């Protein structure tokens, strides 16, 4: 199979975690979005089976080979591999994240030199795996893109920082901490980057309240979202 070909079954499988009601999944207050009747499934992608298609098998084989040479068991380091919507993701156990990232960056046949972003997701319906950190890597040498994903529980939200491997992770990890509460161990200055330093909580978590902060606009006071008209 050539690098341009990807199987038609990509994105067909997903594990269902539950349902999300309304636009934002808010509970305990009236819906103010006009989408109160919206019901959507909350899912996470299921593991993919070989062949992955495109260049994905080449990357997976080389990563496993080099990890083995360094004494790292692939099954210990890589939890699962997901191919979804033409995107290739390694779910890496957090204790092996630094080793995997260094191999992906330094191995000549891989050479993922650029970490373009770090994002985060909160899945409160997935006990023990509520917080996800997602790393988007690009190989300029080989014109390839992959993702790494690491999970952590709400009660232990620690993930190793990748700043030493990819300096571009600096501000991205700060944003993931600011909005989701992920703690990146080893980060040189893990402080808020958008919210004020004394802001309580992490506002992009699913359990963060939608309202409660009054907003002033041209002398008029706009009530917080949970005090406005409900469309339900």
C-alpha positions in Angstrom: 0.0 0.0 0.0 1.4 3.4 -1.0 1.9 6.3 1.4 -1.0 8.1 -0.3 -3.5 5.3 0.3 -5.5 5.0 3.6 -8.1 2.3 4.3 -11.8 3.2 3.9 -12.5 1.8 7.4 -10.6 4.6 9.2 -12.8 6.3 11.9 -15.4 3.5 11.8 -14.8 2.2 15.4 -15.2 4.1 18.6 -15.8 3.2 22.3 -18.8 4.9 23.8 -18.4 6.6 27.2 -21.9 8.2 27.5 -24.1 11.0 26.3 -23.7 14.8 26.2 -26.8 16.9 26.6 -27.0 20.4 25.0 -24.3 22.4 23.4 -21.9 22.5 26.4 -23.1 19.5 28.5 -24.0 21.9 31.4 -25.8 20.5 34.4 -27.5 22.2 37.3 -28.5 25.4 35.4 -30.8 26.2 32.5 -29.6 25.9 28.9 -29.0 29.3 27.4 -27.6 28.1 24.0 -30.8 27.2 22.3 -29.5 23.6 21.9 -31.0 22.1 25.0 -32.5 19.2 23.1 -29.2 18.2 21.5 -28.0 14.7 22.4 -24.6 13.5 21.3 -22.5 10.4 22.1 -19.3 10.9 24.0 -16.7 8.5 22.4 -13.0 7.7 22.3 -11.4 6.0 19.3 -10.9 2.3 19.5 -7.5 0.7 18.7 -6.7 0.2 15.0 -5.6 -3.1 13.4 -2.8 -3.6 11.0 -2.2 -2.6 8.2 -2.7 1.0 9.3 -2.2 2.3 5.8 -0.3 5.2 4.3 3.1 5.8 5.9 1.7 4.8 9.3 3.1 1.2 9.3 6.5 2.5 8.4 6.5 4.9 11.4 5.2 2.3 13.8 7.7 -0.4 12.7 10.7 2.0 13.1 9.5 3.3 16.4 9.1 -0.2 17.8 12.4 -1.3 16.4 14.4 1.6 18.0 12.5 1.3 21.4 13.4 -2.4 21.4 17.1 -1.6 20.8 16.9 0.8 23.8 15.4 -1.9 26.0 11.9 -0.5 26.1 9.0 -2.9 25.6 6.6 -1.6 23.0 3.6 -3.0 25.0 4.8 -1.1 28.1 5.4 2.1 26.3 2.5 2.2 23.8 -1.0 1.6 25.1 -2.7 1.5 21.7 -2.5 2.9 18.2 -5.5 4.8 16.7 -6.1 5.6 13.1 -9.1 8.0 12.8 -10.0 10.5 10.1 -6.7 10.0 8.3 -4.8 10.9 11.6 -2.3 8.5 13.3 -2.1 8.6 17.1 0.2 6.7 19.5 -1.4 6.5 23.0 1.8 6.5 25.1 2.0 5.7 28.8 3.1 8.8 30.5 6.2 7.2 32.2 7.5 6.5 28.7 6.6 9.8 27.0 10.1 11.3 27.0 11.7 8.2 25.6 9.2 7.9 22.8 9.5 11.6 21.9 13.3 11.5 21.8 13.2 8.5 19.4 10.6 10.2 17.2 12.8 13.3 17.1 16.2 11.8 16.7 15.9 8.6 14.6 16.9 9.4 11.0 14.1 7.4 9.5 11.5 9.2 11.7 12.8 12.7 12.3 9.7 14.4 13.7 11.6 17.6 14.3 8.6 19.9 15.0 6.1 19.8 17.8 3.5 22.2 16.5 1.0 22.2 19.4 0.0 20.6 22.7 -3.7 20.4 23.4 -5.8 18.8 26.1 -9.2 17.1 26.6 -11.3 16.4 29.6 -13.4 13.2 29.7 -15.1 13.1 33.1 -17.1 10.0 32.1 -13.9 8.0 31.7 -12.8 7.1 35.3 -9.1 7.0 35.8 -8.4 8.5 32.3 -10.2 11.8 32.6 -7.4 14.1 31.3 -5.7 13.7 27.9 -2.7 15.6 26.6 -2.3 15.5 22.8 0.9 16.3 21.0 1.0 17.1 17.3 4.3 16.2 15.6 5.5 17.0 12.1 8.4 15.5 10.2 9.7 18.2 7.9 12.3 15.7 6.6 9.8 13.1 5.5 6.7 15.2 5.2 4.6 13.3 7.7 2.4 14.1 10.6 1.5 12.0 13.7 0.1 12.6 17.2 1.0 11.3 20.6 -1.7 11.1 23.3 -1.2 10.6 27.1 -3.8 10.1 29.7 -3.8 10.9 33.4 -6.5 10.7 36.2 -8.1 13.7 37.8 -6.6 12.7 41.1 -3.1 12.5 39.7 -2.9 15.0 36.8 0.8 14.7 36.2 2.5 14.3 32.8 6.2 14.7 32.0 7.0 18.0 30.3 8.4 17.8 26.7 10.1 21.2 26.9 13.6 19.6 27.0 12.9 17.6 23.9 10.7 20.1 22.0 11.2 23.7 23.3 8.0 24.8 21.4 6.0 22.8 24.1 6.7 25.6 26.6 3.7 27.9 26.1 1.4 25.1 24.9 1.9 23.2 28.2 1.3 26.3 30.1 -2.0 26.8 28.3 -3.0 23.1 29.0 -2.3 23.7 32.7 -4.1 27.0 32.7 -7.3 25.6 31.1 -7.4 21.9 32.1 -5.2 21.6 35.2 -2.7 19.2 33.7 0.6 19.4 35.6 3.7 19.0 33.3 6.5 17.8 35.6 9.8 19.4 34.8 8.4 22.5 33.0 10.7 25.5 33.7 7.8 27.9 34.6 4.4 26.3 34.7 2.3 29.4 35.3 -1.0 30.7 33.9 -0.7 32.1 30.4 -4.2 33.5 29.7 -6.2 33.6 32.9 -5.2 35.9 35.8 -2.7 34.3 38.3 -5.3 34.2 41.0 -8.1 32.6 38.8 -9.8 29.8 40.6 -10.0 26.5 38.8 -9.4 25.5 35.1 -12.2 26.9 32.8 -12.1 24.4 30.0 -12.8 21.4 32.1 -16.2 19.8 31.6 -17.0 20.2 35.3 -16.2 23.9 35.4 -19.3 26.1 36.0 -20.5 28.0 33.0 -21.7 31.1 34.9 -21.3 33.1 38.0 -19.1 36.0 36.8 -21.0 39.2 36.2 -19.9 41.1 33.0 -20.3 44.9 32.6 -20.9 46.4 29.1 -21.2 50.1 28.5 -22.6 50.7 31.9 -25.1 47.9 31.8 -24.7 44.7 33.7 -25.0 41.4 31.8 -26.0 38.5 34.1 -23.8 35.4 34.0 -25.0 32.6 31.7 -26.7 30.5 34.4 -28.9 33.5 35.4 -30.1 34.2 31.9 -33.2 32.9 30.2 -33.4 29.2 29.8 -34.6 27.8 26.4 -35.5 24.4 27.8 
